[in-house]
Amino acid sequence: MSVLFTPVRLRDLEMRNRIWVSPMCEYSCEQQDGLANEWHLVHLGSRAVGGAGLVMTEATAVTPEGRISPHDLGIWSDAHADALCPSARFIEAHGAAPAIQLAHAGRKASTPRPWEGGGKAVDPSEGGWTPGAPSALPYAPGYAEPHAYTTAEVRAVVDAFAAAAARSARAGFRAVEVHAAHGYLLHEFLSPLTNQRTDEYGGDFDGRTRLVVEVVRAVRDSFPRELPVLVRLSVSEYVEGGWGVDDSVELACRLKAAGVDLVDCSSGGNLPQQRLQAYPGYQVPFARAVRERAGIATGAVGLITAPEQAEAIVASGEADVVLMGRELLRNPYWPLHAARVLRAEVEWPKQYLRAKL
């Protein structure tokens, strides 16, 4: 029997299999409005029809200044939640769990869409803004110099995540993920290389992890207790003296105590000088380390493309689920094809039964 196609349960939410759609930025809102539209419905809905167990939105900004680009998805108002309702309903109606990733881009905010020359700052005259960050350190040449948040502004970030979690529940999402990876705001607070604060949100490990833990507790309190809260971490940032595996394991223990149900284990993204070698499954050892040492469920990511590879990851206990990105962009129906390869019985959409082999 295929383990990949066995159900997995977090709290009261059961997913039909262990193939989850990783959050993937689409940069497809109308400029500045942050509202979901037909693109998001079709993009997310097709992956539910394609057989995934959980379908997650892209990084969804909890404040306007928390967007990566002026075209990013947001959930900082009730209107944003209303716009996301059709996607959540459609995903669930077609057998997948609808999930949302809550995010704040920090110092990597206010950049153009990738196909419009990403990797630089958007000028305020073209809809850009001054990003906020733990410290006034730009990500790289060409990026805007961020404003260092005051202590009061940091606490307002906690409130913004909490409000976004409550809206997510009203929109119909059955899981929320807090984005604390890839060099965005929460990750910036974790790293001693990007957090030079001297208040309670900086300094030692306790100070640098304080914001993430406070955000998680606030999200947990604002989201239904019977539904899961996830966190995405960059388990290593691949820079000497930076955030690493031991730090992530210790943080995962604290997150588990704060009510987190699964850690989505990614890596990198905080510093342009990172030394990273990508190969199939290169981030799976991070999921295994966090799972074994922190005693919490984990998701594995990173160039997972073959059914046999995904099966081996979950069957061997390296992770509880796999989250796939680019392969599911190439083929939204990958889970249906993987089931055939692994000889697993799955239910096809009745509209597509004529194509089942």
ZITA-V891304 format. One record per pair of residues at least 12 apart in sequence whose C-alpha atoms are under 10 Angstrom apart, sorted by the first residue. I is the first residue (numbers start at 0). GAP is how many residues later the second one is. Records with the same first field share a line. If there is no record, write none. Layout:
I=GAP ; GAP
//
This chain:
0=341 ; 342 ; 343 ; 344
1=15 ; 306 ; 309 ; 310 ; 312 ; 313 ; 337 ; 340 ; 341 ; 342 ; 343
2=14 ; 15 ; 307 ; 308 ; 309 ; 310 ; 311 ; 312 ; 313 ; 317 ; 318 ; 339 ; 341
3=12 ; 13 ; 14 ; 15 ; 303 ; 304 ; 306 ; 307 ; 308 ; 309 ; 310 ; 311 ; 316 ; 317 ; 318 ; 331 ; 334 ; 335 ; 338 ; 340
4=12 ; 13 ; 14 ; 47 ; 48 ; 306 ; 309 ; 330 ; 333 ; 334 ; 337 ; 338 ; 339 ; 340 ; 341
5=12 ; 13 ; 47 ; 338
6=12 ; 46
7=45 ; 312 ; 313
8=219
9=165 ; 216 ; 217 ; 218 ; 219 ; 220 ; 251 ; 252 ; 287
10=214 ; 215 ; 216 ; 217 ; 218 ; 250
11=162 ; 213 ; 214 ; 215 ; 216
12=84 ; 161 ; 162 ; 213 ; 214 ; 215
13=39 ; 40 ; 82 ; 83 ; 213
14=37 ; 38 ; 39 ; 80 ; 81 ; 82 ; 83
15=35 ; 36 ; 37 ; 38 ; 79 ; 80 ; 81 ; 330
16=34 ; 35 ; 36 ; 37 ; 79 ; 304 ; 305 ; 318 ; 329
17=34 ; 35 ; 36 ; 281 ; 292 ; 293 ; 296 ; 301 ; 302 ; 303 ; 304 ; 305 ; 317
18=32 ; 33 ; 34 ; 35 ; 36 ; 280 ; 291 ; 292 ; 295 ; 301 ; 302 ; 303 ; 304 ; 305 ; 315 ; 316 ; 319
19=27 ; 28 ; 31 ; 32 ; 33 ; 34 ; 35 ; 36 ; 76 ; 77 ; 79 ; 279 ; 280 ; 281 ; 301 ; 302 ; 303 ; 304 ; 305 ; 308 ; 315
20=23 ; 26 ; 27 ; 31 ; 32 ; 33 ; 34 ; 35 ; 36 ; 37 ; 77 ; 78 ; 301 ; 302 ; 303 ; 304 ; 305 ; 306 ; 307 ; 308 ; 311
21=32 ; 33 ; 34 ; 35 ; 36 ; 37 ; 77 ; 79 ; 242 ; 277 ; 279 ; 300 ; 301 ; 302 ; 303 ; 304 ; 306
22=21 ; 32 ; 33 ; 34 ; 35 ; 36 ; 37 ; 76 ; 77 ; 78 ; 154 ; 156 ; 300 ; 301 ; 302
23=32 ; 33 ; 34 ; 35 ; 77 ; 300 ; 301 ; 302 ; 305
24=32 ; 33 ; 34 ; 35 ; 43 ; 44 ; 46 ; 47 ; 48 ; 88
25=13 ; 14 ; 17 ; 31 ; 32 ; 33 ; 45 ; 46 ; 47 ; 87 ; 88
26=13 ; 31 ; 32 ; 40 ; 41 ; 42 ; 43 ; 44 ; 45 ; 46 ; 85 ; 86 ; 87 ; 88
27=12 ; 41 ; 42 ; 43 ; 44 ; 45 ; 85
28=40 ; 41 ; 42 ; 43 ; 44 ; 45
29=40 ; 41 ; 42 ; 43
30=38 ; 39 ; 40 ; 41 ; 95 ; 96
31=32 ; 35 ; 37 ; 38 ; 39 ; 40 ; 41 ; 42 ; 95 ; 96
32=31 ; 37 ; 38 ; 39 ; 40 ; 41 ; 47
33=26 ; 27 ; 29 ; 30 ; 33 ; 35 ; 36 ; 37 ; 38 ; 39 ; 40 ; 41 ; 42 ; 43 ; 45 ; 46 ; 49
34=36 ; 37 ; 38 ; 39 ; 40 ; 41 ; 42 ; 44 ; 45 ; 46 ; 47 ; 48 ; 49
35=24 ; 36 ; 37 ; 38 ; 39 ; 43 ; 44 ; 45 ; 46 ; 47 ; 48 ; 49 ; 50 ; 51
36=36 ; 46 ; 47 ; 49 ; 50
37=45 ; 48 ; 49
38=48
39=17 ; 18 ; 33 ; 43 ; 44 ; 46 ; 47
40=42 ; 43 ; 44 ; 45 ; 46 ; 47 ; 48 ; 49 ; 50
41=45 ; 48 ; 49
42=14 ; 44 ; 286 ; 289
43=12 ; 13 ; 14 ; 43 ; 44 ; 46 ; 47 ; 54 ; 288
44=41 ; 42 ; 43 ; 44 ; 45 ; 46 ; 47 ; 48 ; 49 ; 51 ; 53 ; 287
45=44 ; 45 ; 48 ; 282 ; 285 ; 286 ; 287
46=44 ; 47 ; 49 ; 281 ; 282 ; 284 ; 285 ; 286 ; 287 ; 288
47=42 ; 43 ; 44 ; 45 ; 46 ; 47 ; 48 ; 49 ; 50 ; 284 ; 285 ; 287 ; 301
48=41 ; 42 ; 43 ; 44 ; 45 ; 46 ; 47 ; 283 ; 284 ; 286 ; 287 ; 299 ; 300 ; 302 ; 303
49=44 ; 45 ; 46 ; 278 ; 281 ; 282 ; 283 ; 284 ; 285 ; 286 ; 287 ; 298 ; 299
50=43 ; 44 ; 45 ; 281 ; 282 ; 283 ; 284 ; 285 ; 286 ; 287 ; 288 ; 295 ; 296 ; 297 ; 298
51=39 ; 42 ; 43 ; 44 ; 45 ; 271 ; 272 ; 276 ; 280 ; 281 ; 282 ; 283 ; 284
52=38 ; 39 ; 42 ; 43 ; 44 ; 45 ; 268 ; 282
53=37 ; 38 ; 41 ; 42 ; 43 ; 44 ; 45 ; 120 ; 121 ; 269
54=33 ; 36 ; 37 ; 41 ; 42 ; 43 ; 44 ; 45 ; 118 ; 120 ; 268
55=32 ; 35 ; 40 ; 41 ; 42 ; 43 ; 44 ; 45 ; 117 ; 119 ; 120 ; 121 ; 267
56=16 ; 27 ; 30 ; 31 ; 41 ; 42 ; 43 ; 44 ; 45 ; 116 ; 119 ; 120
57=14 ; 15 ; 16 ; 41 ; 42 ; 43 ; 44 ; 45
58=13 ; 14 ; 15 ; 41 ; 42 ; 43 ; 44 ; 45 ; 46 ; 118 ; 119 ; 120
59=12 ; 13 ; 14 ; 15 ; 16 ; 20 ; 40 ; 41 ; 42 ; 43 ; 44 ; 45 ; 104 ; 118 ; 119
60=12 ; 13 ; 14 ; 15 ; 40 ; 41 ; 42 ; 43 ; 44 ; 99 ; 100 ; 103 ; 118
61=12 ; 13 ; 14 ; 15 ; 39 ; 40 ; 41 ; 42 ; 43 ; 95 ; 96 ; 97 ; 98 ; 99 ; 100 ; 101 ; 102 ; 103
62=12 ; 13 ; 14 ; 39 ; 40 ; 41 ; 42 ; 94 ; 97 ; 98 ; 101
63=12 ; 13 ; 40 ; 45 ; 46 ; 65
64=39 ; 40 ; 41 ; 42 ; 44 ; 45 ; 63 ; 64 ; 65 ; 66 ; 67
65=37 ; 38 ; 39 ; 40 ; 41 ; 42 ; 43 ; 44 ; 65 ; 66 ; 91 ; 118 ; 119
66=36 ; 37 ; 38 ; 39 ; 41 ; 42 ; 43 ; 44 ; 64
67=35 ; 36 ; 37 ; 38 ; 39 ; 40 ; 41 ; 42 ; 43 ; 44 ; 45 ; 50 ; 63 ; 116
68=36 ; 39 ; 40 ; 41 ; 42 ; 43 ; 44 ; 45 ; 49 ; 52 ; 53 ; 58 ; 59 ; 60
69=39 ; 40 ; 41 ; 42 ; 43 ; 52 ; 56 ; 57 ; 58 ; 59
70=39 ; 40 ; 41 ; 42 ; 56
71=38 ; 41
72=30
73=28 ; 29 ; 30 ; 90
74=25 ; 27 ; 28 ; 85 ; 86 ; 88 ; 89 ; 90 ; 92 ; 93 ; 96
75=84 ; 85 ; 87 ; 88 ; 91
76=86 ; 87 ; 90
77=85 ; 86 ; 88 ; 89 ; 90 ; 92 ; 93
78=88
79=84 ; 87 ; 88 ; 91
80=83 ; 85 ; 86 ; 87 ; 88 ; 89 ; 90 ; 91 ; 92
81=85 ; 86 ; 88 ; 89 ; 90
82=88
83=16 ; 83 ; 84 ; 86 ; 87 ; 88 ; 89
84=83 ; 84 ; 85 ; 86 ; 87 ; 88
85=85 ; 86
86=84 ; 85 ; 86
87=12 ; 80 ; 83 ; 84 ; 85 ; 86
88=82 ; 83 ; 84
90=81 ; 82
91=80 ; 81 ; 82
93=255
94=252 ; 254
95=78
96=75 ; 76 ; 77 ; 78
97=74 ; 75 ; 76 ; 77 ; 78
98=69 ; 70 ; 73 ; 74 ; 75 ; 76 ; 77 ; 78 ; 129 ; 130 ; 131
99=65 ; 68 ; 69 ; 72 ; 73 ; 74 ; 75 ; 76 ; 77 ; 78 ; 130
100=64 ; 67 ; 74 ; 75 ; 76 ; 77 ; 78 ; 128 ; 129 ; 130 ; 131
101=58 ; 59 ; 60 ; 62 ; 63 ; 66 ; 74 ; 75 ; 76 ; 77 ; 78 ; 117 ; 129
102=58 ; 61 ; 74 ; 75 ; 76 ; 77 ; 78 ; 81 ; 82 ; 83
103=28 ; 29 ; 53 ; 56 ; 57 ; 74 ; 75 ; 76 ; 80 ; 81 ; 82 ; 83
104=26 ; 27 ; 28 ; 74 ; 75 ; 76 ; 77 ; 78 ; 79 ; 80 ; 81 ; 82 ; 83
105=24 ; 25 ; 26 ; 27 ; 28 ; 33 ; 40 ; 41 ; 42 ; 43 ; 77 ; 78 ; 79 ; 80 ; 81 ; 82 ; 83
106=23 ; 24 ; 25 ; 26 ; 27 ; 28 ; 29 ; 30 ; 31 ; 32 ; 33 ; 36 ; 37 ; 38 ; 39 ; 40 ; 41 ; 76 ; 77 ; 78 ; 81 ; 87 ; 163
107=12 ; 13 ; 23 ; 24 ; 25 ; 30 ; 31 ; 32 ; 35 ; 36 ; 37 ; 38 ; 74 ; 75 ; 76 ; 77 ; 80 ; 162
108=12 ; 13 ; 19 ; 20 ; 21 ; 22 ; 23 ; 24 ; 30 ; 34 ; 35 ; 37 ; 75 ; 76
109=12 ; 13 ; 14 ; 17 ; 18 ; 19 ; 20 ; 21 ; 33 ; 34
110=12 ; 16 ; 17 ; 18 ; 20 ; 31 ; 32 ; 33
111=14 ; 15 ; 16
117=25
118=20 ; 21 ; 22 ; 23 ; 24
119=19 ; 20 ; 21 ; 22 ; 23 ; 24
120=20 ; 21 ; 22 ; 23 ; 24
121=20 ; 21 ; 22
122=21
127=16
128=15 ; 17
129=14 ; 15 ; 16 ; 17
130=12 ; 13 ; 14 ; 15 ; 16 ; 17 ; 18 ; 54
131=12 ; 13 ; 14 ; 15 ; 16 ; 17 ; 18 ; 21 ; 22 ; 53
132=12 ; 13 ; 14 ; 15 ; 16 ; 17 ; 21 ; 51 ; 52 ; 53 ; 55 ; 56 ; 61 ; 62
133=12 ; 13 ; 14 ; 15 ; 16 ; 17 ; 20 ; 51 ; 52 ; 53 ; 54 ; 55 ; 56 ; 60 ; 61 ; 62 ; 63 ; 67 ; 68 ; 74
134=12 ; 13 ; 14 ; 15 ; 53 ; 54 ; 58 ; 59 ; 60 ; 61 ; 62 ; 67
135=12 ; 13 ; 58 ; 59 ; 60 ; 61
136=56 ; 57 ; 58 ; 59
137=56
138=44 ; 45 ; 49 ; 55 ; 130 ; 131 ; 132 ; 133
139=131 ; 132 ; 133
140=131
147=47 ; 48 ; 49
148=48
149=47 ; 49
150=46 ; 48 ; 49 ; 50
153=47 ; 57
154=46 ; 56 ; 59 ; 60
156=28 ; 29 ; 54 ; 57 ; 58
157=53 ; 54 ; 55 ; 56 ; 57 ; 58 ; 59 ; 60 ; 61
158=55 ; 56 ; 59 ; 60
159=55 ; 58 ; 59
160=17 ; 53 ; 54 ; 55 ; 57 ; 58 ; 61
161=52 ; 53 ; 54 ; 55 ; 56 ; 57 ; 58 ; 59 ; 60 ; 61
162=55 ; 56 ; 59 ; 60
163=12 ; 55 ; 58 ; 59
164=12 ; 13 ; 53 ; 54 ; 55 ; 56 ; 57 ; 58 ; 59 ; 64
165=53 ; 54 ; 55 ; 56 ; 57 ; 58
166=55 ; 56
167=54 ; 55
168=53 ; 54 ; 55 ; 58
169=53
172=50 ; 54
173=49 ; 50 ; 52 ; 53 ; 54 ; 55
174=48 ; 49 ; 51 ; 52 ; 53 ; 54 ; 55
175=43 ; 44 ; 47 ; 51 ; 52 ; 53 ; 54 ; 55
176=39 ; 42 ; 51 ; 52 ; 53 ; 54 ; 55 ; 83 ; 84 ; 85 ; 86 ; 87
177=34 ; 37 ; 38 ; 41 ; 51 ; 52 ; 53 ; 54 ; 55 ; 82 ; 85 ; 86
178=33 ; 51 ; 52 ; 53 ; 54 ; 55 ; 85
179=32 ; 51 ; 52 ; 53 ; 54 ; 55 ; 84 ; 86
180=50 ; 51 ; 52 ; 53 ; 54 ; 55 ; 56 ; 83 ; 84 ; 85 ; 86 ; 87 ; 88 ; 89
181=50 ; 51 ; 52 ; 53 ; 54 ; 55 ; 84 ; 85 ; 86 ; 87 ; 88 ; 89
182=50 ; 51 ; 54 ; 84 ; 85 ; 86 ; 87 ; 88 ; 89
183=85 ; 86
184=26 ; 27 ; 85
185=22 ; 23 ; 24 ; 25 ; 26 ; 27 ; 29 ; 47
186=21 ; 22 ; 24 ; 25 ; 45 ; 46 ; 47 ; 50 ; 56 ; 81 ; 82 ; 83
187=20 ; 55 ; 81 ; 82 ; 83
188=12 ; 13 ; 14 ; 18 ; 19 ; 20 ; 21 ; 22 ; 23
189=12 ; 13 ; 14 ; 15 ; 16 ; 17 ; 18 ; 19 ; 20 ; 21 ; 22 ; 44 ; 52 ; 53 ; 57 ; 58 ; 61
190=14 ; 17 ; 18 ; 45 ; 46 ; 50 ; 51 ; 52 ; 53 ; 56 ; 79 ; 80
191=12 ; 13 ; 16 ; 49 ; 50 ; 51
192=46 ; 47 ; 48 ; 49 ; 50 ; 77 ; 78
193=48 ; 76 ; 77
194=12 ; 13
195=12
204=42 ; 45 ; 46
205=45
208=38 ; 42 ; 45
211=19 ; 39 ; 43
212=38 ; 39 ; 41 ; 42 ; 44 ; 45 ; 46 ; 47
213=41 ; 44
214=43
215=13 ; 14 ; 15 ; 39 ; 40 ; 42 ; 43 ; 44
216=12 ; 38 ; 40 ; 41 ; 42 ; 43
217=40
218=40 ; 41
219=38 ; 39 ; 40
220=37 ; 38
224=34
226=34
227=31 ; 32 ; 33 ; 34
228=30 ; 31 ; 32 ; 33 ; 34
229=25 ; 26 ; 29 ; 30 ; 31 ; 32 ; 33 ; 34 ; 67 ; 68 ; 69
230=21 ; 24 ; 29 ; 30 ; 31 ; 32 ; 33 ; 34 ; 67 ; 68
231=30 ; 31 ; 32 ; 33 ; 34 ; 35 ; 66 ; 67
232=15 ; 18 ; 19 ; 30 ; 31 ; 32 ; 33 ; 34 ; 35 ; 53
233=14 ; 30 ; 31 ; 32 ; 33 ; 34 ; 35 ; 36 ; 49 ; 52
234=12 ; 13 ; 14 ; 16 ; 17 ; 28 ; 29 ; 30 ; 31 ; 32 ; 33 ; 48 ; 50 ; 51 ; 52 ; 54 ; 55
235=12 ; 29 ; 30 ; 31 ; 32 ; 33 ; 34 ; 38 ; 40 ; 47 ; 50
236=29 ; 30 ; 31 ; 32 ; 33 ; 34 ; 35 ; 36 ; 37 ; 38 ; 39
237=29 ; 30 ; 31 ; 32 ; 33 ; 35 ; 36 ; 37 ; 38 ; 39
238=29 ; 31 ; 32 ; 33 ; 34 ; 35 ; 36 ; 37
239=34 ; 35
241=28 ; 29 ; 32
242=24 ; 25 ; 27
243=23 ; 24 ; 42
244=22 ; 41 ; 44 ; 45
245=43 ; 44 ; 47
247=15 ; 17 ; 38 ; 41 ; 42 ; 46
248=37 ; 40 ; 41 ; 42 ; 43 ; 44 ; 45 ; 46 ; 47
249=40 ; 43 ; 44
250=39 ; 43
251=38 ; 39 ; 41 ; 42 ; 43 ; 44
252=37 ; 40 ; 41 ; 42 ; 43
253=40
254=39 ; 41
255=38 ; 39 ; 40 ; 41
259=36 ; 37
260=35 ; 36 ; 37
261=29 ; 34 ; 35 ; 36 ; 37 ; 58 ; 59
262=24 ; 27 ; 28 ; 33 ; 34 ; 35 ; 36 ; 37 ; 56 ; 57
263=22 ; 23 ; 26 ; 33 ; 34 ; 35 ; 36 ; 37 ; 55 ; 57 ; 58 ; 59
264=18 ; 19 ; 20 ; 21 ; 22 ; 23 ; 24 ; 25 ; 26 ; 33 ; 34 ; 35 ; 36 ; 37 ; 54 ; 57 ; 58
265=16 ; 17 ; 18 ; 20 ; 21 ; 33 ; 34 ; 35 ; 36 ; 57
266=15 ; 16 ; 19 ; 34 ; 35
277=24 ; 25
278=23 ; 24 ; 25
279=21 ; 22 ; 23 ; 24 ; 25 ; 26 ; 29
280=19 ; 20 ; 21 ; 22 ; 23 ; 24 ; 28 ; 29 ; 32
281=18 ; 19 ; 20 ; 21 ; 22
282=17 ; 18 ; 19 ; 20 ; 21
283=14 ; 15 ; 16 ; 17 ; 18 ; 19 ; 20 ; 29 ; 34 ; 35 ; 38
284=15 ; 28 ; 33 ; 34
285=12 ; 13 ; 14 ; 15 ; 32 ; 33
286=12 ; 13 ; 14 ; 26 ; 30 ; 31 ; 32 ; 33 ; 34 ; 35
287=12 ; 25 ; 28 ; 29 ; 30 ; 31 ; 32
288=29 ; 30
289=28 ; 29
290=26 ; 27 ; 28 ; 29
291=25 ; 26 ; 27
295=23 ; 24
296=21 ; 22 ; 23 ; 24
297=19 ; 20 ; 21 ; 22 ; 23 ; 24
298=14 ; 15 ; 19 ; 20 ; 21 ; 22 ; 23 ; 24 ; 25
299=13 ; 14 ; 18 ; 19 ; 20 ; 21 ; 22 ; 23 ; 24
300=18 ; 20 ; 21 ; 22 ; 23 ; 24
301=20 ; 21 ; 22 ; 23 ; 24
302=20 ; 21 ; 22 ; 23 ; 24
303=18 ; 19 ; 20 ; 21 ; 22 ; 23
304=19 ; 20 ; 21 ; 22 ; 23 ; 29 ; 33
305=21 ; 28 ; 32 ; 35
306=27 ; 28 ; 30 ; 31 ; 32 ; 33 ; 34 ; 35
307=30 ; 33 ; 34
309=12 ; 13 ; 14 ; 28
310=27 ; 31
335=12 ; 13 ; 20
336=19 ; 20
339=16 ; 17
//
